[in-house]
Amino acid sequence: MSIIIDSREANLSKTIYEKLCKTFNVQVLYLPAGDYLLADGVAVERKTGAGFYSDLISGRLWEQLNKLCECYQKPIVLIEGLEYNGRLREAASVCRAGISTILLHWRKIRLLFTKDENETVYYLKYLTSRISNPKKKIYVPPFVKKSRKPSEIRSYMLQCISGIGPKAAQRILEKFPTLEKLCLAKEEDLKKVVPRSKLPILVKVIKGER
């Protein structure tokens, strides 16, 4: 397995470079965009928190994103150590606005956040391993349905009706504790506990109307 690292990134992030060399065949070359070319069109542009903020202010980030999308099929922007303290605390709104803009307008790009260089190395290794072994199974924890009390199930059923929230459902069930009693209730009695605007919908549901 091999990784290509941009020559400028290799000089700036020697710790990451040295750790990757222990696991992969690392080539240092000039890349037209991105810092790490993993394989299969997957390229990673790494930004420190301060670097991300600086490139946002200068406008350089948008040029880099456009170039990433032009050059690679699967571009990733990895933001490392983005903590809103010190200088970045004042820039929190700017960084959040930048992240939102990327999510909304650069839909081809995936964002990845890491806390430090060690976690960055972990993700670069994992991504490269996944690309090299596409048939490797991904562990997905089994979905286990949480058992509910009958009263909770009745409440959830009522909340499926638009406009009836937990409190409204509770009021209805206090008056009509079973679905049988609710279905047999008269509209005059329903009006006492059901919001007026939602009463027609509830009546249609009870009567089975479409």
N, C-alpha and C positions, 0 to 999 in steps of 0.2 A: 504494500500500500504506500502511496506517495502523496505528498502535499507540496504545492508550489506556494512559496511565500514571496511577496513583493520585496524587492531589495531594500526599499526604504523602511518597510515595516520590520524587516529582520534586524536592521541597525537600531531601530527605536525600541524594540521589544525583545531584547536578547534572552530574557528569562523564558519567554514563551517559545522562542526559536530553539533554545537548548533542550527544553523538555520534550518538544515534538520530535527532535532528532533522535531521542532515545527509543522512540516507538516506530517512527515512519522514515521512509526515504524522502528527505526534505530537499527540494530544489529551490535555490534563491534566484529569482528572475525578475525582470521588470514586467509588471502587470499594467495594462492600460486602465484598469479600474479594479477596486477591491484590494484587500490585503492578503487573503488566503484563497487559493483556488483548490478546492478539495477534489472534485471529480464530477462527472455527469452534469456539468453546467452549474454546479453549486459554488458560489463565491461568497466570501464573508468580508464585509467592510467593518473593521474594528474601530470603535470610538471610545475613548475614555470619557467620563462624565464632563470634565472640563473641555475636552476637545469637541464633544458634541455641542456644547453651549457656544463655544467660540465659532464653530463652523455655521451654526444657526445665525449668529449675529452678523457674520460676514456675508452670508448668502452662499458660501462655497458648498454647503451641504446639498443644496438642490441640484447643482451641477454634477456632484458626485453620484447622486441617486439616479439621475438621468443616464449617466454613463454606465452605471451598474446594470440598469435595465436593458441598455443597448447591447452590452457585451455578453450577458449571461442569462440563462433561462431561469435560474433559481437564485436570485440575489438575497442575501441576508445581511442586515445591519445589526451588529452586535455592540451593545452599549454597556460598557464596563464601569462599575463603581459609580453609578449615578445616584448620589446621595445629596439631598438638599440641606447641606450645612455649609457654614462659612460663606464663601463667595457664591456657591450655587444656590444657597437658600434664597438669595435675592433674585436669582434667575429661575426659580422654580416654575413660575407661570410661563416663562419663555420656553423652557424645555418641554413642559406639558403640551403647550400649543404646537410645538414642533412635532412631538410624537403623534398628536392627534392628526396633524396635517399628513404625515406619512401614512398613517392607517387609512385615511379617507381618500387620498389622491395618488398614492403609489401602491396600489393593491397587489402588484406583483412582488413587492418587497415584504419579507418577513422580519419581524423585530425579535431580537433575543437579548435578554438582560442578564448580566453576570455581576457578581459582587467584587471579584478581583481576578488577577491573572491566573490563579490556580483553577478557578471555575471556568474561565475562558478556555484553558488548555483541556479541561475535561470535556467540554462541549465540542471542541474541534476534533478531539480524538473520537468521541462517540459518533459524531456526524460522519466522519470519514469511515469508521467501522461499519455503520449502517449502510452507507453507499456501496461499500465493497462487498457486503453480505446482504443483499436485498431480500433473500429468502429467509433470513433469520427471524424467528418468531418474536413478536413484541408481546411482553406480558401485559395482559389487560385484567385487572382485578375483577372477579365476578360481581355482577350486580345482585345485591340481596335486597329484596323488598322488605321494608320495615313493616312489622305487623302493627295494625291500627285497631283501636277500639271501635266498636260499631258506631258509637256516638261521633267519633272523629270522621269516620267514613261518610256518615250522613251530612256532617258539616261541609266536608269537601265537595260532596255532590251538589249542595246548594250553592257553593261558591263558584261552581262551574257556570252559573248564570251570571252574565255580565252585569256588574253593578252591585252584586250581593257579596259583601266582604265577610270576614270572620265575625264581626260584631253583629251584623244583620242576620247572619246564619244562626248565631247563638240565640238571638231574640226569637226567631221563628221556631227553633227547636225547643225553647223553653215553653212556648205556647202549644206546639205540636211535636212532642218528643219522638214520635214514630212517623215514618213515611206514610204509613197507612192512614193515620189521623190527618196528616197534611193533605193527602189526596182526597179525603172525604170532607175536608173543611169547606165551609161556605165562603164566598167572596167577601161577605160582610165581616167575617172573622179574620180573614187574611189581611184585610185592610188595616187592622189594628197593629200588625207587626211587620208588614211588608212595605217597603218604600213605594209610594204611589206610582212612581215612574216605572218600577220594576214589576208591579203586580200583573200587568197583561202578559209579560213574558213568562212569569211563573205559572200563571193559569194555563197558558198554552202547553208548557212542559208537562204539567199535571194531566191535562186532557189528551196529551199525545198528538197535539196539532203540530204541523210543520210551519 
